[in-house]
């Protein structure tokens, strides 16, 4: 087989949900947007429901439809983008709960789907989605008369526990929602780790479920093994790859493996990156190509059939660091060419 193998451990995914649920002083939901962070909403959704999740969050209504097909009736599926024009049939037909972000969305929802459940997203300082304090103040009584299912906001700096923005947003959220008899939610993965005062009635872990930071105790969910297509000896003074980006200083054993930036292995990681074999780090040399990467395997007595990029010896966040990005981007960029194997 010439394609790389992406192994997704659904047992580990479920274990991470249970671990974050134990840390939460509230009900624990699950964020499965972007096709469950690139790992497959049709597989991840049922696994998380089997672990105990009863509330799910997606980015857009179309994702909610895919999740509803995977889960069936029962769990609540909330949509972060709210009620967009043209979404009414999807929201009604898939029994989705839009999280209303503006007065315009509130009016659209009430006019097109009167009586249909909805939540409200509030902007506590991130300035991305949700109603700002003045807008919420003007709409609050009208919205509450329609009996929303949830009031939520999102933390901007939860992955930095000592950042003053966390306390500022907590205070703002309390000011906007205090005294209202509606379930509240502020914390995603990082917010859970900040402590109980951030948990309110519902937490919404996302990246921590899939093995990413800031949940350092997460069980690895993803393993990526990339086949070796060819090996060669490169003599001192010879170059490897586009632009002569690597020039050998001594005889170097080079393996060419079958993946590249078309598979989500970001070109920017370049020669900072390493593959591994049985824990031995093996540096990437030269540039990352569309379909191929070259690796220095001189340290190995024998070259294996495949090298590991992500797994027990190197996390998705470590790989992200090679490219100066975050684990979220690596996970959601993993390409369609991989042979996906699900462990249950």
Secondary structure as the mmCIF struct_conf table of DSSP 4:
data_model
#
loop_
_struct_conf.conf_type_id
_struct_conf.id
_struct_conf.beg_label_comp_id
_struct_conf.beg_label_asym_id
_struct_conf.beg_label_seq_id
_struct_conf.end_label_comp_id
_struct_conf.end_label_asym_id
_struct_conf.end_label_seq_id
BEND BEND1 UNK A 3 UNK A 3
STRN STRN1 UNK A 5 UNK A 9
HELX_RH_AL_P HELX_RH_AL_P1 UNK A 10 UNK A 23
BEND BEND2 UNK A 25 UNK A 26
STRN STRN2 UNK A 27 UNK A 28
STRN STRN3 UNK A 30 UNK A 31
HELX_RH_AL_P HELX_RH_AL_P2 UNK A 33 UNK A 37
TURN_TY1_P TURN_TY1_P1 UNK A 38 UNK A 39
HELX_RH_AL_P HELX_RH_AL_P3 UNK A 41 UNK A 51
TURN_TY1_P TURN_TY1_P2 UNK A 52 UNK A 52
STRN STRN4 UNK A 55 UNK A 58
BEND BEND3 UNK A 59 UNK A 60
HELX_RH_AL_P HELX_RH_AL_P4 UNK A 61 UNK A 71
BEND BEND4 UNK A 73 UNK A 75
STRN STRN5 UNK A 76 UNK A 79
TURN_TY1_P TURN_TY1_P3 UNK A 80 UNK A 81
TURN_TY1_P TURN_TY1_P4 UNK A 85 UNK A 86
HELX_RH_AL_P HELX_RH_AL_P5 UNK A 88 UNK A 93
TURN_TY1_P TURN_TY1_P5 UNK A 94 UNK A 95
STRN STRN6 UNK A 96 UNK A 100
BEND BEND5 UNK A 102 UNK A 102
HELX_RH_AL_P HELX_RH_AL_P6 UNK A 103 UNK A 112
BEND BEND6 UNK A 113 UNK A 113
TURN_TY1_P TURN_TY1_P6 UNK A 114 UNK A 115
STRN STRN7 UNK A 118 UNK A 121
STRN STRN8 UNK A 122 UNK A 122
BEND BEND7 UNK A 124 UNK A 125
BEND BEND8 UNK A 128 UNK A 130
STRN STRN9 UNK A 131 UNK A 131
HELX_RH_AL_P HELX_RH_AL_P7 UNK A 133 UNK A 145
TURN_TY1_P TURN_TY1_P7 UNK A 146 UNK A 146
BEND BEND9 UNK A 149 UNK A 149
STRN STRN10 UNK A 151 UNK A 152
BEND BEND10 UNK A 156 UNK A 157
TURN_TY1_P TURN_TY1_P8 UNK A 158 UNK A 159
BEND BEND11 UNK A 160 UNK A 160
TURN_TY1_P TURN_TY1_P9 UNK A 161 UNK A 162
HELX_RH_AL_P HELX_RH_AL_P8 UNK A 164 UNK A 177
TURN_TY1_P TURN_TY1_P10 UNK A 178 UNK A 179
BEND BEND12 UNK A 182 UNK A 182
STRN STRN11 UNK A 184 UNK A 185
HELX_RH_AL_P HELX_RH_AL_P9 UNK A 189 UNK A 194
HELX_RH_3T_P HELX_RH_3T_P1 UNK A 196 UNK A 198
TURN_TY1_P TURN_TY1_P11 UNK A 199 UNK A 201
STRN STRN12 UNK A 202 UNK A 203
HELX_RH_3T_P HELX_RH_3T_P2 UNK A 207 UNK A 210
TURN_TY1_P TURN_TY1_P12 UNK A 211 UNK A 211
TURN_TY1_P TURN_TY1_P13 UNK A 213 UNK A 214
TURN_TY1_P TURN_TY1_P14 UNK A 216 UNK A 217
HELX_LH_PP_P HELX_LH_PP_P1 UNK A 218 UNK A 220
STRN STRN13 UNK A 222 UNK A 234
TURN_TY1_P TURN_TY1_P15 UNK A 236 UNK A 237
STRN STRN14 UNK A 239 UNK A 240
BEND BEND13 UNK A 241 UNK A 241
HELX_RH_3T_P HELX_RH_3T_P3 UNK A 242 UNK A 244
STRN STRN15 UNK A 246 UNK A 247
BEND BEND14 UNK A 249 UNK A 250
STRN STRN16 UNK A 252 UNK A 257
BEND BEND15 UNK A 258 UNK A 258
HELX_RH_3T_P HELX_RH_3T_P4 UNK A 261 UNK A 263
TURN_TY1_P TURN_TY1_P16 UNK A 264 UNK A 264
HELX_RH_3T_P HELX_RH_3T_P5 UNK A 267 UNK A 272
STRN STRN17 UNK A 274 UNK A 277
TURN_TY1_P TURN_TY1_P17 UNK A 278 UNK A 279
STRN STRN18 UNK A 280 UNK A 285
BEND BEND16 UNK A 286 UNK A 286
BEND BEND17 UNK A 290 UNK A 291
STRN STRN19 UNK A 293 UNK A 296
TURN_TY1_P TURN_TY1_P18 UNK A 298 UNK A 299
BEND BEND18 UNK A 301 UNK A 302
BEND BEND19 UNK A 305 UNK A 305
STRN STRN20 UNK A 306 UNK A 310
STRN STRN21 UNK A 311 UNK A 311
TURN_TY1_P TURN_TY1_P19 UNK A 312 UNK A 313
STRN STRN22 UNK A 314 UNK A 314
HELX_RH_AL_P HELX_RH_AL_P10 UNK A 316 UNK A 322
TURN_TY1_P TURN_TY1_P20 UNK A 323 UNK A 324
BEND BEND20 UNK A 325 UNK A 325
HELX_RH_AL_P HELX_RH_AL_P11 UNK A 327 UNK A 333
TURN_TY1_P TURN_TY1_P21 UNK A 336 UNK A 337
BEND BEND21 UNK A 338 UNK A 338
STRN STRN23 UNK A 339 UNK A 343
#
